[in-house]
Amino acid sequence: MSQRQDDPERGTAVGDGAEEGAASLGSAAPAPSAPSRRRGGARRACCHSARGAAPGRAFSSSAAATGGSSETGQTKRMDMGNQHPSIKRLHEIQKEVKEIEQQVVVFSGLSTDRDYKKLERSLTKQLFEIDSVDTEGKGDIQQARKRAAQEIERLLKELEQNANHPRRLEIEAIFKEAQSLVEREITPFYKGGNCISDEFEEGIQDIVLRLTQVKTGGKVSLRKARYRTLTKVCAVQEIIESGVKQQLSLPLSNDAHPSVSKINSVMCDVNKARGTLIALLMGVSSNDTCRHLSCVLTGLIADLDALDVCGHTEIRNYRKEVVEEINKLQKYLDLEEEADSTQAYDLAQNQSILKIEEIRKKMKEINSLLLKTENASDLFLGSRAELQGLIARLDEVSPGKNPCIREARRRAVIEVQTLITYIDLKEALEKRKMYSEQIAAEHQSHKAVWNVLGNLSQIQQEVISFDGNRTDKNYMRLEELLTKQLLALDAVDPQGDERCKTARKQAVKLAQNILYYLDMKTDEWEY
C-alpha cells in the first residue's frame, strides 16, 4: 500500500530519547533448514537390521515395548520381572539414550566441535548396542528394537540440524566478523597502549545489535548459541568502554612519587592483559590461556600491594584505580571459565534491563485494566498520567553504548506511547458523541475521516491484545483491516477543507503507527 512507509531506523541502532517514535525492527523471513549430510557408512551398517522403513514411536514403557494393552500399575510391576531379557536390555539402552537426548536438545555448537563428535559417537554406539540385541525371531521384540533404533536416528538428525541450522550459521558468521575486527584493532594493546579507535567501538556495537536481531523461534539450541556469542561480544564491549573511561584519569606523572613509576609500569601491563583477554574471549589467541592470564593479573596486584604509598592520598587512589581495573579483567576471566553457566552473563539480569521490565510490568497492568473495562472514561485521566510517568522513568534508564538496552528501552517507549494514543483516541471519540448538531453540519469528507478513526480505535484495541506471530490468521486479518482503513483514507477528498486535510494526515499516521506496532509485536526480538 502506498501509505505504509519503511521505518528509517529498521535494522539499525536506535536513538536514545523517548521521542524515538513508533518505528519497528525488520524481521527476516525464516530460512529453510540446512540439508542433512549423508551419514557415515558405519552407522548405516550397524543399524541396517535394526531399522524398519515405516516410522514409529520410540517405546517409553514396558507396555510400549511389548505392544501390551492398558494395565494397572501393580500388574506392570509384576510383568517387569517376567520380561524377556532382550526387552530388558532395550530398556537399559533407552535409559542411556534419554540421558544423551538432554544434551542433544540443548547442543548449541557446530558440526566441527568436539562435543558434537562426542554426542555423535555416543548415539552411534547405542545403535550398535541395539543391533546386538537378539530378537529370537519374535515380532514384539523386533518392533521394540526397530522403534529404539528409529529414536536414535531421530536424535542424530536433530543433532545435525541443530549444528547446521541457518540461524546457527548466521550467528557464527556474525561472530567471525567480530573476530576479524578484533584481530585488526587489538595490536595497540599488545604494545601496552590503550588507544581504542571509533571504528572498534562502533563495530562491536553493530555486532551486538545484529546478534540480538537473529531470530531463534524459541529453539533452545539457537537461544543458547546466540546467548553465548552475545556473552563474549558484550564482554568485549564492556572491556573497551572501561578502557576508554580509564584513559581519562590515568596515569599520573612519574615525578609525583617514586611509586608512580611502578604503578604506571603495571598499568602498561594491564593494557597488554586487556588485549590478551579480548583475544581469549573472541578465540583469536593461540599463545595464551585464561589460567596463565589469571596468574599474571594476580602477580600485578601483588606488585601493587607491595608499594609503600602511606601519606599520599592521590597516589593511593591512583593505585586503587589500577587494582580495580585488574579486578574487572579478572571478572571476565571468570566469565570465560563459566561459559556454560546461564548465570555467567545474563542480559536479562542487567540492571537497566530489569528497570525496563519493571516499567513494562506496570504498563501491562494498566493495559489489562483498560481493555477489561467496558466504560473506561473514568480511568482515562488517571491512566494517562501513570503512563506519562512511565515514559519519564524510561527516559531515566541509561543504555550506555549497549544496543540491546537501547533497543529494549525504545520498544518499551513504543508500547507505552501506543496505550496513551489508544486512550486519547477513545476519549476523543466519546467527546464527539456529545456534539451531534455540529457533526450533522460537518463536511462529508471530515465525517469520513472520523468514521475511519472509529474503526482504527477498534482495530487498535485488538492489536494491543494480540499475542501471536505473523503466520496466525488473526495477524493477517488485522493487517488486512489496517490496509483497508488506509485505502479508505486515500479515497477521502478534502475538497480544499484544511481541517479535513489535517485530520486525514493524522489518521494516516495513526494507521501506520498501529501497523508498525503490530510488526514490532511479532518480530520475535529477544534480549
ZAROLO-141708 format. One line per field, with one value per residue (C-alpha): residue number from 1; residue in one letter; x negated, y negated, z. Coordinates in Angstrom, 1 decimal, m for minus. Each point is the difference from the previous one (the first is absolute). Example, Ala and Ser with C-alpha at 12.3 -4.5 7.8 and 13.67 -1.06 7.14 Angstrom:
! ZAROLO-141708
n [1, 2] .
res [A, S] .
east [m12.3, m1.4] .
north [4.5, m3.4] .
up [7.8, m0.7] .
! end
This chain:
! ZAROLO-141708
n [1, 2, 3, 4, 5, 6, 7, 8, 9, 10, 11, 12, 13, 14, 15, 16, 17, 18, 19, 20, 21, 22, 23, 24, 25, 26, 27, 28, 29, 30, 31, 32, 33, 34, 35, 36, 37, 38, 39, 40, 41, 42, 43, 44, 45, 46, 47, 48, 49, 50, 51, 52, 53, 54, 55, 56, 57, 58, 59, 60, 61, 62, 63, 64, 65, 66, 67, 68, 69, 70, 71, 72, 73, 74, 75, 76, 77, 78, 79, 80, 81, 82, 83, 84, 85, 86, 87, 88, 89, 90, 91, 92, 93, 94, 95, 96, 97, 98, 99, 100, 101, 102, 103, 104, 105, 106, 107, 108, 109, 110, 111, 112, 113, 114, 115, 116, 117, 118, 119, 120, 121, 122, 123, 124, 125, 126, 127, 128, 129, 130, 131, 132, 133, 134, 135, 136, 137, 138, 139, 140, 141, 142, 143, 144, 145, 146, 147, 148, 149, 150, 151, 152, 153, 154, 155, 156, 157, 158, 159, 160, 161, 162, 163, 164, 165, 166, 167, 168, 169, 170, 171, 172, 173, 174, 175, 176, 177, 178, 179, 180, 181, 182, 183, 184, 185, 186, 187, 188, 189, 190, 191, 192, 193, 194, 195, 196, 197, 198, 199, 200, 201, 202, 203, 204, 205, 206, 207, 208, 209, 210, 211, 212, 213, 214, 215, 216, 217, 218, 219, 220, 221, 222, 223, 224, 225, 226, 227, 228, 229, 230, 231, 232, 233, 234, 235, 236, 237, 238, 239, 240, 241, 242, 243, 244, 245, 246, 247, 248, 249, 250, 251, 252, 253, 254, 255, 256, 257, 258, 259, 260, 261, 262, 263, 264, 265, 266, 267, 268, 269, 270, 271, 272, 273, 274, 275, 276, 277, 278, 279, 280, 281, 282, 283, 284, 285, 286, 287, 288, 289, 290, 291, 292, 293, 294, 295, 296, 297, 298, 299, 300, 301, 302, 303, 304, 305, 306, 307, 308, 309, 310, 311, 312, 313, 314, 315, 316, 317, 318, 319, 320, 321, 322, 323, 324, 325, 326, 327, 328, 329, 330, 331, 332, 333, 334, 335, 336, 337, 338, 339, 340, 341, 342, 343, 344, 345, 346, 347, 348, 349, 350, 351, 352, 353, 354, 355, 356, 357, 358, 359, 360, 361, 362, 363, 364, 365, 366, 367, 368, 369, 370, 371, 372, 373, 374, 375, 376, 377, 378, 379, 380, 381, 382, 383, 384, 385, 386, 387, 388, 389, 390, 391, 392, 393, 394, 395, 396, 397, 398, 399, 400, 401, 402, 403, 404, 405, 406, 407, 408, 409, 410, 411, 412, 413, 414, 415, 416, 417, 418, 419, 420, 421, 422, 423, 424, 425, 426, 427, 428, 429, 430, 431, 432, 433, 434, 435, 436, 437, 438, 439, 440, 441, 442, 443, 444, 445, 446, 447, 448, 449, 450, 451, 452, 453, 454, 455, 456, 457, 458, 459, 460, 461, 462, 463, 464, 465, 466, 467, 468, 469, 470, 471, 472, 473, 474, 475, 476, 477, 478, 479, 480, 481, 482, 483, 484, 485, 486, 487, 488, 489, 490, 491, 492, 493, 494, 495, 496, 497, 498, 499, 500, 501, 502, 503, 504, 505, 506, 507, 508, 509, 510, 511, 512, 513, 514, 515, 516, 517, 518, 519, 520, 521, 522, 523, 524, 525, 526, 527] .
res [M, S, Q, R, Q, D, D, P, E, R, G, T, A, V, G, D, G, A, E, E, G, A, A, S, L, G, S, A, A, P, A, P, S, A, P, S, R, R, R, G, G, A, R, R, A, C, C, H, S, A, R, G, A, A, P, G, R, A, F, S, S, S, A, A, A, T, G, G, S, S, E, T, G, Q, T, K, R, M, D, M, G, N, Q, H, P, S, I, K, R, L, H, E, I, Q, K, E, V, K, E, I, E, Q, Q, V, V, V, F, S, G, L, S, T, D, R, D, Y, K, K, L, E, R, S, L, T, K, Q, L, F, E, I, D, S, V, D, T, E, G, K, G, D, I, Q, Q, A, R, K, R, A, A, Q, E, I, E, R, L, L, K, E, L, E, Q, N, A, N, H, P, R, R, L, E, I, E, A, I, F, K, E, A, Q, S, L, V, E, R, E, I, T, P, F, Y, K, G, G, N, C, I, S, D, E, F, E, E, G, I, Q, D, I, V, L, R, L, T, Q, V, K, T, G, G, K, V, S, L, R, K, A, R, Y, R, T, L, T, K, V, C, A, V, Q, E, I, I, E, S, G, V, K, Q, Q, L, S, L, P, L, S, N, D, A, H, P, S, V, S, K, I, N, S, V, M, C, D, V, N, K, A, R, G, T, L, I, A, L, L, M, G, V, S, S, N, D, T, C, R, H, L, S, C, V, L, T, G, L, I, A, D, L, D, A, L, D, V, C, G, H, T, E, I, R, N, Y, R, K, E, V, V, E, E, I, N, K, L, Q, K, Y, L, D, L, E, E, E, A, D, S, T, Q, A, Y, D, L, A, Q, N, Q, S, I, L, K, I, E, E, I, R, K, K, M, K, E, I, N, S, L, L, L, K, T, E, N, A, S, D, L, F, L, G, S, R, A, E, L, Q, G, L, I, A, R, L, D, E, V, S, P, G, K, N, P, C, I, R, E, A, R, R, R, A, V, I, E, V, Q, T, L, I, T, Y, I, D, L, K, E, A, L, E, K, R, K, M, Y, S, E, Q, I, A, A, E, H, Q, S, H, K, A, V, W, N, V, L, G, N, L, S, Q, I, Q, Q, E, V, I, S, F, D, G, N, R, T, D, K, N, Y, M, R, L, E, E, L, L, T, K, Q, L, L, A, L, D, A, V, D, P, Q, G, D, E, R, C, K, T, A, R, K, Q, A, V, K, L, A, Q, N, I, L, Y, Y, L, D, M, K, T, D, E, W, E, Y] .
east [0.0, m1.2, 0.4, m2.1, m3.6, m3.1, m1.4, m3.2, m1.5, 0.9, m2.9, m2.2, m1.0, 2.7, 0.0, 0.0, 3.1, 3.6, 0.9, m1.4, 3.4, 1.9, m2.8, m0.3, m2.9, 0.2, 0.5, m1.9, 2.0, m1.0, m2.5, 0.6, m1.8, m3.4, m0.1, m1.0, m3.5, m0.3, m0.7, m3.1, 0.1, m0.9, 3.2, 2.2, m1.5, 0.4, 3.7, 1.0, 1.6, 1.4, 1.9, 3.2, 1.2, 3.2, m0.3, 0.9, 0.1, m2.8, 1.2, 0.0, 1.4, 0.2, 3.5, m1.3, m2.9, 2.2, 3.1, 2.0, 3.4, 0.9, m0.8, 0.0, m3.3, m0.2, 0.3, m2.6, m2.4, 0.6, m0.6, m3.3, m1.5, 1.3, m1.2, m2.1, m3.7, m0.2, 2.8, m1.8, m3.2, 1.9, 1.4, m3.5, m1.2, 3.0, m0.8, m3.6, 1.4, 2.4, m3.0, m1.8, 3.2, m0.1, m3.4, 1.1, 3.0, m2.2, m3.0, m0.9, m3.3, m1.1, m0.7, m3.7, 0.2, m1.4, 3.3, 1.8, m2.4, 0.4, 3.8, 0.0, m2.3, 2.1, 3.2, m1.7, m1.3, 3.6, 1.0, m2.6, 1.4, 3.5, m1.2, m1.6, 3.3, 1.3, 3.7, 0.2, 2.4, 2.7, 2.1, 0.5, m3.8, m0.7, 2.5, m1.4, m3.6, 1.1, 1.7, m3.1, m2.2, 2.3, m0.1, m3.8, 0.1, 2.4, m2.5, m2.9, 2.1, 0.9, m3.7, m0.9, 2.8, m1.0, m3.6, 1.0, 3.1, m0.1, 0.3, m2.8, m2.2, 1.1, m1.1, m3.4, m0.4, 0.6, m2.4, m2.7, 0.4, m0.5, m3.2, m1.3, 0.7, m1.8, m3.1, m0.2, 0.4, m1.7, m3.7, m0.3, 0.9, m2.9, m2.4, 1.3, 2.0, 3.7, 1.1, 3.5, 1.2, 3.5, 0.2, m0.7, 2.7, 2.6, m0.8, 0.6, 3.2, 1.3, m0.9, 1.9, 3.1, m0.1, m0.2, 3.1, 1.9, m0.7, 3.3, m0.2, 3.7, m0.2, m2.3, m2.1, m3.2, 0.1, 0.8, m3.0, m2.3, 1.1, m0.2, m3.6, m1.1, 1.6, m1.7, m3.5, 0.7, 1.7, m2.9, m2.4, 2.3, m0.2, m3.7, m0.5, 2.3, m1.8, m3.3, 1.3, 1.2, m3.3, m1.9, 1.6, m1.6, m3.1, m3.0, m1.7, m3.4, m3.1, m1.3, 2.9, m1.5, m2.5, 2.8, 1.8, m2.5, 0.7, 3.8, m0.3, m2.0, 2.7, 2.6, m1.9, 0.1, 3.7, 0.6, m1.9, 2.2, 3.1, m1.0, m0.8, 3.3, 2.0, m1.9, 0.8, 3.7, 0.2, m2.0, m2.8, m2.9, m1.9, m2.9, 1.6, 2.6, 2.4, m1.9, m3.3, 1.6, 1.6, m3.4, m1.4, 2.8, m0.5, m3.7, 0.8, 2.2, m2.7, m2.5, 2.4, 0.7, m3.8, m0.3, m0.2, 2.3, 0.9, 0.8, 0.5, 3.8, m0.2, m2.4, 1.9, 3.2, m2.0, m1.2, 3.6, 1.3, m2.6, 0.9, 3.7, m0.9, m1.8, 2.9, 2.4, m2.2, 0.0, 3.8, 0.0, m2.4, 2.4, 2.7, m1.9, m0.7, 3.7, 1.2, 2.5, 1.7, 3.2, m0.8, m3.5, 1.2, 3.8, 1.2, 3.4, m1.7, m1.5, 1.1, 1.2, 2.0, 1.5, 1.2, 1.5, 1.8, 1.3, 1.5, 1.5, 1.6, 1.8, 1.0, 1.5, 2.1, 1.4, 0.5, 2.0, 2.2, 0.8, 0.9, 2.2, 2.0, 3.0, 0.4, m3.6, 0.7, m0.5, m3.4, m1.3, m1.3, m1.8, m1.3, m1.4, m1.9, m1.4, m1.1, m1.7, m1.8, m1.2, m1.4, m1.9, m1.4, m1.1, m1.8, m2.1, m1.2, m3.6, m0.7, m3.7, m1.3, 1.7, 2.4, 1.9, 1.0, 0.7, 2.3, 1.8, 0.7, 1.1, 2.5, 1.3, 0.5, 2.0, 2.2, 0.8, 0.6, 2.4, 2.1, 0.0, 1.1, 2.7, 1.4, m0.2, 2.0, 2.6, 0.5, 0.3, 2.6, 2.0, 0.0, 1.0, 3.3, 1.0, 0.1, 2.6, 1.1, m3.5, m0.6, 3.1, m1.4, m3.5, m1.5, 0.5, m3.7, m0.6, 2.7, m1.6, m3.4, 1.7, 1.7, m3.4, m1.3, 2.8, m1.0, m3.7, 0.9, 1.6, m2.8, m2.6, 1.7, m0.4, m3.6, m0.9, 1.6, m1.6, m2.6, m0.8, m2.4, 0.1, 1.2, 3.2, 3.3, 0.8, m3.2, 0.8, 3.6, m1.2, m2.6, 2.8, 2.3, m2.6, m0.8, 3.7, 0.1, m3.0, 1.7, 3.2, m2.0, m1.6, 3.5, 0.9, 0.1, m0.5, 1.3, m2.2, 1.2, m3.2, 1.5, 0.7, m3.5, m1.5, 2.3, m0.7, m3.7, 0.2, 2.2, m2.5, m2.8, 2.0, 0.8, m3.7, m1.0, 2.4, m1.5, m3.5, 1.1, 1.5, m3.2, m2.1, 2.2, m0.6, m3.7, m1.2, m2.7, m1.7, m2.5] .
north [0.0, m3.4, m1.5, 2.5, m1.3, 1.8, m0.7, m2.0, 1.6, 3.5, 2.3, m2.7, m1.2, m2.3, m3.3, m0.8, m2.1, 0.9, m1.8, 2.8, 0.7, 3.0, 1.4, 3.8, 2.3, 2.1, 3.7, 2.4, 2.8, 3.4, 1.7, 3.6, 2.6, 1.1, 3.3, 2.9, 1.4, 3.6, 2.1, 2.2, 3.6, 1.5, m1.5, 1.2, 3.5, 0.3, m0.8, 1.7, 2.9, m2.0, m2.7, 0.5, m2.1, m1.1, m2.8, 0.9, m1.4, 0.7, 2.2, m1.5, 2.7, 3.8, m0.2, m2.0, 2.4, 3.1, m1.6, 0.9, m1.3, m2.4, 1.6, m1.0, m1.2, 3.1, 2.3, m2.0, 0.4, 3.7, 0.3, m1.9, 3.0, 2.3, m2.0, 1.6, m0.7, m1.7, m2.4, m0.7, m0.8, m2.3, m1.9, m0.4, m1.4, m2.3, m1.4, m0.8, m1.6, m2.2, m1.4, m0.8, m1.6, m2.7, m1.1, 0.2, m2.3, m2.8, 0.6, m3.5, 0.6, 0.9, 3.4, m0.7, m0.3, 2.7, 0.3, 0.7, 2.9, 1.3, 0.0, 1.6, 2.8, 0.6, 0.3, 2.2, 2.3, 0.4, 1.0, 2.8, 1.1, 0.1, 2.0, 2.6, 0.7, 3.5, m0.1, 3.8, m0.6, m1.3, m2.8, m2.0, m0.2, m0.8, m2.9, m1.3, 0.1, m1.8, m2.8, m0.4, m0.2, m2.6, m2.1, m0.1, m0.9, m2.8, m1.4, 0.3, m2.0, m2.6, m0.4, m0.5, m2.5, m2.0, m0.3, m1.0, m2.1, m3.1, m2.3, 1.9, m0.6, m3.7, m0.4, 1.6, m2.3, m3.1, 1.3, 0.5, m3.6, m1.0, 2.1, m1.7, m3.4, 0.9, 1.4, m3.3, m2.3, 1.8, m0.7, m3.2, 1.9, 2.4, m2.9, m1.3, m2.8, m0.6, m1.8, 1.2, m1.1, m1.2, 2.8, 2.6, m1.4, m0.4, 3.3, 1.9, m1.9, 1.0, 3.7, 0.0, m1.5, 2.4, 3.0, m1.2, 0.0, 3.6, 1.8, 3.2, 1.0, 1.1, 2.9, 0.8, 0.8, m3.3, m2.1, 1.6, m0.6, m3.7, m0.5, 1.4, m2.1, m3.1, 0.8, m0.3, m3.0, m2.0, 0.8, m1.4, m3.1, m0.6, 0.5, m2.6, m2.5, 0.5, m0.6, m3.3, m1.2, 1.0, m2.1, m3.2, 0.1, 2.1, 0.0, m2.4, m1.6, 2.0, m3.1, 0.1, 2.8, 2.9, 2.5, m1.6, 1.3, 3.6, m0.6, m1.4, 3.1, 2.2, m2.0, 0.7, 3.7, m0.3, m1.4, 3.0, 2.3, m1.7, 0.7, 3.6, 0.4, m1.3, 2.4, 2.9, m0.9, m0.2, 3.2, m1.8, 0.7, 3.3, m1.1, m0.4, 1.5, m1.3, 1.7, m1.7, m3.4, 0.4, 0.7, m3.1, m2.2, 1.5, m0.8, m3.6, m0.5, 1.4, m2.5, m2.9, 1.2, 0.0, m3.8, m2.4, m2.9, m1.0, m3.7, m0.5, 0.0, m0.8, 2.8, 2.4, m0.8, 0.5, 3.4, 0.9, m0.9, 2.3, 2.8, m0.5, 0.3, 3.3, 1.3, m0.8, 2.0, 2.9, m0.1, 0.6, 2.9, 1.6, m0.6, 1.9, 2.9, 0.2, m0.3, 2.9, m1.7, m1.8, m2.5, m0.8, m3.0, m0.4, m3.0, 0.5, m0.6, m3.3, m2.8, m2.3, 2.9, 0.9, m3.7, 0.1, 3.3, m1.4, m2.9, 2.3, 2.1, m3.1, m1.0, 3.5, m0.4, m3.3, 1.6, 2.9, m2.4, m2.1, 2.9, 1.7, m3.1, m0.6, m3.7, m1.1, m3.7, m0.2, 1.7, m2.2, m2.9, 2.1, 2.5, m2.7, m1.6, 3.3, 0.8, m3.3, 0.6, 3.3, m1.8, m2.3, 3.0, 1.6, m3.2, 0.4, 3.4, m0.3, 2.3, m1.0, 1.3, 3.3, 0.4, 2.8, m2.4, m2.8, 2.2, 1.4, m3.6, m1.1, 2.9, m0.7, m3.7, 1.0, 2.4, m2.8, m2.6, 2.3, 0.3, m3.8, m0.4, 2.6, m1.9, m3.4, 1.4, 1.7, m3.2, m2.1, 2.4, m0.1, m3.8, m0.2, 1.9, m3.0, m2.4, 1.5, m3.3, m1.0, 3.4, m0.3, m3.2, 1.4, 0.3, 3.6, 0.6, m1.0, 2.5, 2.7, m0.6, 0.3, 3.3, 1.4, m1.2, 1.9, 3.1, m0.5, m0.3, 3.5, 1.5, m1.6, 1.7, 3.3, m0.6, m0.9, 3.3, 2.0, 2.6, 2.1, 0.2, m1.0, 3.4, m0.4, m0.6, m2.7, m1.9, 0.1, m1.1, m3.0, m1.0, 0.2, m2.1, m2.7, 0.0, m0.5, m3.0, m1.5, 0.5, m1.6, m3.0, m0.1, m0.3, m3.0, m3.2, m3.0, m2.4, m2.8, 0.4, m0.6, 1.7, 3.1, 0.0, m0.2, 2.7, 2.3, m0.4, 0.8, 3.0, 1.4, m0.4, 1.8, 2.9, 0.3, m0.1, 2.8, 2.0, m0.7, 1.1, 3.2, 0.7, m0.6, 2.3, 2.9, m0.5, 2.3, m2.4, 1.4, m1.0] .
up [0.0, m0.8, 3.5, 1.8, 0.2, 1.0, 3.4, m0.5, 3.1, m1.0, 0.7, 1.4, 3.4, 1.3, 1.7, 3.8, 0.7, 0.8, m3.3, m2.0, m1.4, m1.2, m2.2, m0.2, m0.6, m3.2, 0.3, m2.3, m1.4, 1.3, m2.2, m1.0, 2.1, m1.2, m1.9, 2.1, m0.7, m1.2, 3.1, 0.2, m1.4, 3.4, 1.6, m2.9, 0.2, 3.8, 0.0, m3.3, 1.6, 2.9, m2.0, m1.9, m2.9, 1.7, 2.6, 3.6, 3.4, 2.4, 2.8, 3.5, 2.2, 0.2, m1.5, m2.9, m0.6, 0.0, m1.6, 3.1, 0.9, 2.9, 3.3, 3.6, 1.6, 2.2, m3.1, m1.8, 2.9, 0.1, m3.8, 0.3, 1.8, m2.7, m3.0, m2.7, 0.5, m3.4, 1.0, 3.3, m2.0, m2.3, 3.0, 1.4, m3.3, m0.2, 3.4, m1.1, m3.2, 2.0, 1.9, m3.3, m1.3, 2.6, m1.4, m3.6, 0.6, 1.4, m2.2, m1.4, m1.8, m3.5, m1.7, 0.3, 3.8, 2.3, 1.9, m3.3, m0.8, 3.5, m0.1, m3.5, 1.2, 3.0, m2.0, m2.6, 2.7, 1.3, m3.6, 0.1, 3.4, m1.4, m3.0, 2.3, 1.8, m1.0, m1.0, m0.3, m2.9, 2.3, m1.5, 3.1, 0.7, m3.6, 0.2, 3.2, m1.4, m3.1, 2.0, 2.2, m3.1, m1.6, 3.1, m0.1, m3.7, 0.9, 2.5, m2.4, m2.5, 2.6, 1.0, m3.6, m0.6, 3.2, m1.2, m3.6, 0.6, m2.2, 3.1, 1.7, m3.0, 0.0, 3.6, m0.9, m3.0, 2.2, 2.6, m2.6, m1.1, 3.7, 0.1, m3.2, 1.6, 3.2, m1.9, m1.9, 3.0, 2.8, m0.9, 2.1, 3.1, m0.4, m0.1, 3.4, m1.6, 0.6, m3.1, m0.9, m3.4, m0.8, m2.6, 2.7, 2.3, m2.8, m1.6, 3.3, 0.6, m3.4, 0.6, 3.2, m1.6, m2.9, 2.4, 1.9, m3.3, m0.8, 0.2, 2.1, m0.3, 3.7, m0.9, 3.0, m1.9, m2.0, 3.1, 1.8, m3.0, m0.3, 3.7, 0.3, m3.0, 1.4, 3.3, m1.6, m2.2, 2.8, 2.3, m2.6, m0.4, 3.8, 0.1, m2.8, 1.8, 3.2, m1.8, m1.4, 3.4, 1.6, m2.6, 1.4, 3.5, m0.3, 0.2, 2.3, m0.7, 1.1, 1.8, 2.5, 2.1, m0.4, 0.1, m2.9, m2.5, 1.1, m0.1, m3.5, m1.0, 1.5, m1.9, m3.2, 0.8, 0.7, m3.5, m1.4, 2.1, m1.2, m3.6, 0.9, 1.7, m3.0, m2.2, 2.3, 0.2, m3.8, m0.6, m2.0, 2.3, m0.2, 2.1, 3.4, 2.4, 2.5, 2.8, m1.0, m0.3, 3.4, 1.5, m1.7, 1.4, 3.5, m0.2, m1.0, 3.0, 2.2, m1.4, 0.7, 3.5, 0.7, m0.7, 2.9, m0.7, 3.6, 0.4, m3.7, m0.5, m3.8, m0.7, 2.2, m1.9, m3.3, 1.1, 1.1, m3.5, m1.6, 2.4, m0.9, m3.7, 0.6, 2.0, m2.9, m2.4, 2.5, 0.0, m3.7, 0.3, 2.5, m2.6, m2.7, 2.3, 1.0, m3.6, 0.4, 3.0, m1.0, 2.8, m1.2, m2.1, m0.3, m1.8, 1.6, 3.3, m1.1, 2.4, m2.8, m1.5, 3.4, 0.3, m3.4, 0.7, 3.3, m1.9, m2.6, 2.7, 1.3, m3.6, m0.5, 3.2, m1.4, m3.4, 1.5, 2.1, m3.1, m2.2, 2.5, 1.0, m2.3, 0.9, 0.5, 0.0, 3.8, m0.4, m2.8, 2.0, 2.7, m2.5, m2.3, 2.9, 1.0, m3.5, m0.4, 3.2, m1.4, m3.0, 2.3, 1.9, m3.3, m0.9, 3.2, m1.0, m1.2, m3.0, m0.1, m3.3, 0.2, m3.0, 1.8, 2.8, m2.4, m2.2, 3.1, 1.2, m3.4, m0.3, 3.5, m0.8, m3.1, 2.1, 2.5, m2.8, m1.7, 3.1, 0.4, m3.6, 0.5, 3.0, m1.9, m2.9, 2.2, 1.9, m3.2, m1.4, 3.2, 0.1, m3.7, 0.8, 2.2, m3.0, m2.3, m1.5, m1.0, m1.5, m2.1, m1.5, m0.6, m3.5, m1.3, m0.5, 3.7, 1.1, m2.1, 1.8, 3.4, m1.1, m0.9, 3.4, 1.7, m1.9, 0.9, 3.7, m0.1, m2.0, 2.3, 3.0, m1.8, m0.9, 3.6, 1.1, m2.8, 1.2, m3.0, m2.9, m3.7, m1.1, 2.0, m1.9, 2.5, m0.8, m3.7, 0.7, 2.1, m2.7, m2.6, 2.1, 0.4, m3.7, m0.7, 2.3, m1.8, m3.3, 1.4, 1.0, m3.4, m1.5, 2.1, m2.0, 2.4, m2.8, 1.4, 3.6, 2.2, 3.0, m2.0, m1.5, 3.5, 1.4, m2.9, 0.4, 3.7, m0.7, m2.6, 2.5, 2.7, m2.3, m1.0, 3.7, 0.8, m2.8, 1.3, 3.5, m1.4, m1.8, 3.1, 2.1, m2.5, m0.9, 2.8, 1.3, 3.1, 2.6] .
! end
